[in-house]
Amino acid sequence: MLEKKAIDYEKAVLIGVINKDQNDTKVKEYLDELEFLTYTAGGEVTQRFTQRIEVPNPKTYIGSGKMEEVQRYVKENEIGSVIFDDELSPAQQNNIEKILKCKILDRTSLILDIFAQRAKTSYARTQVELAQYEYLLPRLTGLWTHLERQRGGIGMRGPGETEIETDRRIVRDRIALLKKKLTKIDRQMETQRGNRGALVRVALVGYTNVGKSTLMNVISKSDVFAENKLFATLDTTVRKVVIGNLPFLLSDTVGFIRKLPTQLVESFKSTLDEVREADLLLHVVDISHPNFEEHIASVNKILDEIKSADKKTIMVFNKIDQYEAEVIEDDDLVTEKTKAHFTIEEWKKTWFSKIGDRALFISALNKENLDEFRKRVYDEVRDIHVTRFPYNNFLYPEHLDQY
């Protein structure tokens, strides 16, 4: 709490809905994640509102009674932003803004804002700007109140185009310019990837904030930015790594997330090319997170979208030092054992057993089981290399004393 006050976080309210697709528990999980996103963006959540509604209100997303409740809270507590967990239509955003008279964001615009903060290089900034403009285009009506025709007078006579049409044309022109710029950078990056020679490529993938950058730092002995916030890494970092006597390229990619905006998937497709062109994926999972199975499913869904789901993959279950199974007391005859009560050893006997030796359990931060991890990666990279260059296999003995 002290840290939040010192930084002067903006007060925010979260709103989620309960329906046939997401029950109370699921909505709580989504809002927990939305709160972490809000914190990452520089906000402090002071209240959450949920409503059970099967079909969102086409005008205001939530019902009128709930909207009045939110309106009272926003006014009494001087709230700066109201953030919805699901994407709002341009009309809904505009209507809600008129009622609440404060900033209205949805999950997509919040993620875009975080990406804009985190983008450091020209390439990342261009990608984010493109995604923002594509999100903005259909919402221009909600951002301008001057929809009347342009006034006459000196210097104001023109084709009679409304200001909103002018704004749309400017945004479309900007989108076309950014796409052209990205295409040029993409060609340069493709050339760079081609110039890396025949080294085996390994890519770290996973949900956001699972420890990919920390693992990258440990393996490559580099200094990649790592922080306990969502989307700490936007730009793909590629390092040459040597385990034993075997060199390969290791890339750290942007973290995935549930409900990842389609605009970002599209504008970051070049960053994701590192994944598409990798020979081996290290799918890093935060096993200490209560919803890690959903995180795996979200990552697999995006891998499928970018045609990388069939790649050779090692599952790396990270943060074993932070994993804690819930305990059922001996005298508790009511509580039924669930996955939350599984130890890591019990997890290994579930669907984990189907992965076999393609599952590793480590702590990148505490450097636990890293020797086993290095050996497994070495063996996989060696197999790929030997297949690609069979005449070089004498360089890589079956067993090394040290990795």
N, C-alpha and C positions, 0 to 999 in steps of 0.2 A: 504493500500500500504506500509506503514512503516513497518508493521509486516512482509510482504513478503520479503522486502529487508534485514531486520535484519536476517532472517532465511536463506537467500541466496538460493532461489528456483531455480531449474533447468528449463531452458527455453524449452518450448514445443509447438508443433503445432498440431492442431486437424484436422482430415479429415473425412467428412461424405458424403454420396451420397443420392441424391433425386431420387426416383423411384416410381413405382406404389404402393408399400407397405408403403412408407413414403414420405409425401409431405414436402414442405418447412417448414411449422410450426412444423411438427413432428420431422424433422431433427434438427431444432433449439432446441427443447426440449431435444432431445437425446444428443446434443453437450453441452447444459447447464449442464446436468448431468455428461457428460464425463469430463467437465472442473472441476466440484466439485470433481470427482474421482481423477483427476490429481493433484489438490490442496492437497487432502488428502494424496496422495502418495509423495508429496514433490516437485511438479512442478508448474510452472507459465505459463499459456497459453498466448502467445504473438500474435497468429494469428489463424484463422479458415479458412479452405478451404472446399467448397462444390462443387459438380458437379452433374448435372442432367444426369444420365446414367441408362438405364433400366436394362442392364446386365453388371455386373462388369467385367472389363478386366481380363481374366484368368491369365495374366502374372503380371500385376502391379495394379490390382483392379480399379484404375482410369485411364483415358485416357492419352495418351502421352503428349498432350498439357498441361493439368493440372499438370502432373508430372513435366514437365519442369518449370512451374510456382512455384511449391513447391520447386524444386531443387534450383532455384535462391534465393528464400527467406531463405531457410535453410543455404545456403552458406554465404549470405550477413549478416545474423543475428546470426551466430554461435549457431544454434539450437542444443540442446542435444538429444531431442527425438521427433519423429513424431508418433502420436497416431491415429489409425483408430478406428472408432466407431463400426465397425463390425469385426467379426473374419476373419483373413487372413489365406489362405492355406499356408503350409510350403513353397511351390514354390514361391508364391506371396511375402511372407516375405523376402525370400532370394533375389529375384530379386530387390525389392524396396531398400533393404539394400545396394546392390551393386551400385545402382543409387545415393541414397541420402547420403551414407557414414556416417550414424549416427544410433542411436538406433531406431529400428522400433518395435512398440508395437501395439497390438489391445486391445479392451475392456477387453477380457478375461485375457490376460497377465497382464494388469494394475490392475485388481481386484485381481489376484493372488499375485501381488507384495504388494498390500495393506494388504492382509491377512497375508502375510509373516511378514510384519512390526508389525501387531497388535497381532499376536499369542504370548501369554505370557506363557501358560502352555505347558508341554511336550505333552499333548494330542492334543492341537490345532496345535502345531508346526508339529506334525506327520501327522495330517490331511492335512495341507497346503502343506507339502513336498510331500505327495503322489499325490495331485492334480497337483503340479508343474511338477513332473516327468512324469505324464500321459500326460500333455500338451506338455512337451518337447520331448517325444519319437519320434513322427513323424516329428519333426522339427530339428533333429540332423544335417541333411545335411546343414542346413542354419547356423549352429554355428561352423562347422569345415571346414577348407579349405584343410586339408591334407587328401584327399580322395585316394591318391596313395597307392599302396600296401606297407606294412612295408618293410623298407630297410633291406638288409641282413647284415651280419657281426656277430661278436662275441656277443652272447646274444640276437641276433635279429632274429635267425632262428626259424620259427614256422610253424603253419599249413597253412600259406598263407592267413590268415584272414585279411581283410582290417581294417584300424583303425576305420572306421565308424561302422563296424560290432562289433568290440570290445566295442566301446562306447555304442552301442545299448544293447549289452548283459549286460554290467555293469548297465545300467539304468533299464533293465527288472529285474535283480537280486535285485536291490534296491527297485523297486516297490513291488516285491514279499515279501521282508523282511518287508517293511512298512505295507503291508496288513496283514501280520501275527501279527505284533505288535499291529495294530488297533483291530484285532479280539480278542486278549488277553485283551486289555483295554475295549473293548465292553462288554466282559463277566463280567469284574469287575464292570462296570457301571450298567449293568443289575442286578447284585446282589445288588448293592447299591440301585437301584430303588425299588427292591423287599423288601429291609430292611426298607423302609420308612413306612411300615405298611399300614393301610387302610385309611390314610388321603386322602381327595379329592385333586386332582392335577389340578392346573390352570396354563395355559401357555400364556405368552404375545407373540403375533406374530405381524408382520407388516413389512412394507417397511423399509429400512435402514434410520436412522436419523429422526424417527417420534416421538421420546420421550419415548420409552419403558423403557429405563434404568432410566430416570428421574421419571417416574411413579412408577417403582419398588422401588426406593428410598423413595418416598413419602408414599407408602402403607406399605412397610415392615420396614421403618425407618432404612434401611441399607445404605451402602455406596458403591453402584455399580458404576463403572466408567462411566461417561456420558460426551459426548463432541459433539460440533457441527461439526462433521466430519462423513463421511460415515464409516460404520462398526467399530464404537467405541467398540462394544461388539462382541467378537468372542466366548469366552467360555460361556457355559450355566451356569447361576447363579441360584441356587435354595435356596429359603428362606422359613422358616416356618412363616406364617402370622396368626395373630389372629384378627378377626373382631367380636366385641361383645364378645361372649363366644365360638366362633367357629374357631378352628384352621384348616388351610389348607396349602398346599405347592404351592408356586408361583415360576415359572421359567421364566427367561428372556432369550430369544434365539437370535441367530444371525439374523440380518436384511436381508430381501430379496431385490432383485433388478431386474429390467428388464434385459433380456439377461444374467441371472445368469449362469456362466459356468457350464456345465454338470459335469465336473470333481469335482467341489466344492459340488454340490448336492450329488454326490456319496460319496465323502470322508467325508462329514459332516453328513452322514446319522444317525450316533449315536447321534450327537447333536440334530438332528431333531426328534430322538426317544422321546425326552421330549414332543414334540408336538403330536406325534402319540399316546402317552400313556396318554395324558392329558384328564381329564373329561370335562373341560371347556376351551375354547379359548377366550382370550381378544384380538380382532383384532384392534390394535391401528393404527389410521390414522391421518396424519398431514393435517387437513382440510384447513390450510392456504396455502398449496402448490397448485398452479394452476392446476396441473395434478393429484390430489389425486384420481380421479376416475380410472385412469390408474394404479396407485399404488395398489389400491384395486384389480383390475383385475389380476395384476402380482402376488400378494400374493395368491389370490384364485387359480391361475394356479398351483403354487408350492404346495399349500395344496392338490390340487387334485392329483398331481404327487406322493405325499407321503401318499396318501390314508387317508387324514384327512379333506376333504372338507365337510363331513356330520356331523362333530362334533358340539355339542352345542356351539354357538358363540355369544358373545356380541360385537357389533361394538362400539369402543371408539374413538370418533372424538376429537382429542387433538389439542392444540394450538389455541383455540377459541379467545384467547387474541390477536393473531397475524393476525386473519382473516380480510381482507379488501375487500369489494366488490367494483368493479369499478363503478363509478357514471356517469350517463348520464345527462348532463346539460339540463335545461328546454328549452333552445333555440336551442338545438341540434336535428335537424329533420332528420339527415342522419344516425346516429349510430343506429344499430338494437340491441335490448336487447339480450344478450347471457347469458350463465351460469356464465361468469365472473362478471356479474352485480347482481347475486343473493345474497341476504342477507342470513344469516344462517336460518332465519325463512322461507324464500322462498325455501331454499334447503329442509327443512323438509317436504314441500308439494310435492316434487318430488318423485322419487323412494325411498327416505328415509322413506316415510310414510308406505311402505310395511314392513319395519323392525320393526315398532311400538316401543314398549318399550325395544326392544333389541338394541336401538341406544342411546348412551350417549354423551353429549357434555361437554368437560372439558378443563381446562388448568392445566396440572400437575405442570408446573413451578410456576404459580401464585396461585395454590391450589383452583381454581374455580370449583364449583359443585362437590367437592370430597365427600361430605356427601351423595349426591344422588348416586354417583358412588359406594361408600362403601356399601350402603344399597342394591343396585342392585346385587353386587357381593355376598353379604351375603345371599340374598334370593336364588340365583342360587346354591350356594355351599350347603346351607341348604337343598334344594330340592333333590340334588344329594345324600347328606348324609342320609337323611330320607329314600330315596328309597333303599339305600344300607343297612341301619341299622334301620329298622322300629321300633325296640324296644327301640331305643334311642331318639325318637322324642320328648319326654317330656323335654329333655335338651334344646330344641330350641323353645322358645315361638314365636308366630307369629309376635309380634312386640317388638322391643327393643327401649328404649329411646335414646340409644347412640350406634354408630357403631364404 
